[in-house]
Amino acid sequence: MHLVITADTHVPKRARDLPAPLWAAVDAADVVIHAGDWVDVALLDAIEARAARLIGVYGNNDGPALRARLPEVARAELDGLRLAVVHETGPAGGRERRCAARFGDADLLVFGHSHIPWDTVAPGGLRLLNPGSPTDRRRQPRATYLTAAVEAGALTEVRLHPL
């Protein structure tokens, strides 16, 4: 199962549209995961129309229209992998401990908010991934998104894509 993981797209405030390589990845993916800060419901509609399956949450920059359609926390099982998605996890210090306590029943937590790519493992084995942002790199050298694969309940082939 091929995953595309993104967050903090901020369309149309930070960019008019997603970068072409990300759209191509969305088109090819089995599952697209978006960890919030869409900003406009039009992007949600566009990704829903193109993705085979979308798992998304709202972020702090998402208004009532997006919050009406998306949860604060999403959970799914992907080929045996227990997934949780949330926008904010708080400060970087102590993140693994806090997330392991809150999402201890998950194998993978995808989050956003910081626009900073993150890939760590919490005590107990919870994997934490933040794809950065494909449209607003902030203090990062490049805008980014992630791809990964799930095989028999295991996350494999995690790759950060600079744009």
C-alpha positions in Angstrom: 0.0 0.0 0.0 1.5 3.3 -1.1 1.0 6.4 1.1 1.4 10.1 0.4 1.7 12.2 3.6 1.3 16.0 3.6 0.2 18.8 5.9 0.2 22.6 6.2 -0.7 23.1 2.6 -2.2 26.6 3.3 -3.8 26.9 -0.2 -4.5 29.5 -1.4 -2.8 31.7 1.2 0.8 30.4 0.8 0.5 29.0 -2.7 -2.2 29.0 -5.4 -2.0 25.3 -5.7 -0.1 22.2 -4.7 3.2 21.6 -6.5 2.9 19.3 -9.5 5.1 16.5 -8.1 2.8 16.3 -5.1 -0.3 16.2 -7.3 1.4 13.3 -9.3 2.0 11.5 -6.0 -1.6 12.0 -4.9 -2.8 10.5 -8.2 -0.6 7.5 -7.8 -1.2 6.8 -4.0 -3.4 4.2 -2.5 -4.0 6.5 0.5 -3.4 10.3 1.0 -2.9 11.5 4.6 -3.3 15.2 5.3 -2.5 16.5 8.8 -4.4 19.8 8.7 -4.1 23.4 7.8 -5.8 23.1 4.4 -7.1 26.7 4.8 -9.7 26.4 2.0 -12.4 23.7 1.4 -11.6 23.8 -2.3 -8.4 22.0 -1.7 -10.1 19.3 0.3 -12.6 18.9 -2.5 -9.8 18.7 -5.1 -7.8 16.1 -3.1 -10.9 14.1 -2.4 -11.7 14.0 -6.2 -8.2 12.7 -7.1 -7.2 10.5 -4.1 -8.2 6.8 -4.1 -8.6 7.3 -0.3 -8.1 10.4 1.9 -7.5 10.5 5.6 -7.4 14.0 6.9 -7.9 16.2 9.9 -8.4 20.0 10.5 -5.7 22.3 11.7 -5.6 25.5 13.6 -5.9 27.6 10.4 -9.0 25.7 9.2 -12.3 27.4 9.6 -15.9 26.1 10.2 -16.4 24.7 6.7 -13.4 22.4 7.1 -14.1 21.6 10.7 -17.6 20.5 9.7 -16.1 17.9 7.3 -12.9 16.8 9.1 -12.2 15.5 12.6 -9.6 16.8 15.0 -8.1 13.3 15.2 -8.4 10.6 12.6 -7.7 6.9 13.1 -7.6 4.1 10.5 -6.1 0.7 10.0 -4.0 0.3 6.9 -3.1 -3.3 6.1 -2.7 -4.0 9.8 -0.9 -0.7 10.6 -2.8 1.3 13.3 -2.7 5.0 12.2 -3.5 8.2 14.0 -3.5 11.7 12.5 -3.6 15.0 14.4 -2.5 18.5 13.5 -0.8 19.7 16.7 1.3 17.8 19.2 2.7 20.7 21.2 6.4 21.6 21.6 9.2 19.4 20.3 10.6 18.8 23.8 8.9 15.8 25.3 6.9 15.1 22.1 7.6 11.4 22.0 6.5 10.9 25.6 3.3 12.9 25.2 2.3 11.3 22.0 3.0 7.8 23.3 0.7 8.5 26.2 -2.0 10.0 24.0 -1.7 7.6 21.0 -0.3 4.5 22.6 -2.8 2.3 20.7 -1.4 3.4 17.3 1.7 2.3 15.4 2.1 5.5 13.5 1.2 9.1 14.3 1.2 11.6 11.5 1.1 15.3 12.6 1.7 18.8 11.2 1.7 22.3 12.4 5.4 23.1 12.7 6.2 22.9 8.9 9.3 21.0 10.0 9.9 17.4 8.9 10.1 14.9 11.8 10.7 11.2 12.0 11.3 9.6 15.4 10.2 6.6 17.4 8.7 7.0 20.9 9.3 4.6 23.8 7.0 1.7 23.1 7.5 1.9 19.3 5.1 4.6 18.2 6.5 6.2 15.0 6.0 9.9 14.6 6.1 11.5 11.2 5.6 15.1 10.1 5.9 15.8 6.4 6.8 19.4 6.7 4.9 21.7 4.2 4.8 21.5 0.4 4.0 25.2 0.1 5.5 27.1 3.2 9.0 25.9 4.1 9.4 28.5 6.9 12.9 27.9 8.3 13.5 24.8 6.3 15.8 24.7 3.2 13.0 23.2 1.0 9.3 22.6 1.0 8.6 18.9 1.5 6.1 16.0 1.7 6.5 12.3 2.5 5.8 9.0 0.9 5.8 5.6 2.5 4.6 2.1 2.1 2.7 -0.3 4.3 3.3 -4.0 4.1 1.7 -6.5 6.4 1.2 -4.0 9.2 4.7 -2.5 8.9 5.7 1.0 7.7 8.4 0.8 5.1 10.1 3.0 2.5 9.6 6.3 4.3 11.0 9.0 2.0 11.1 12.8 2.4 10.6 14.6 -0.9 12.1 18.1 -1.2 10.3 20.3 -3.7 
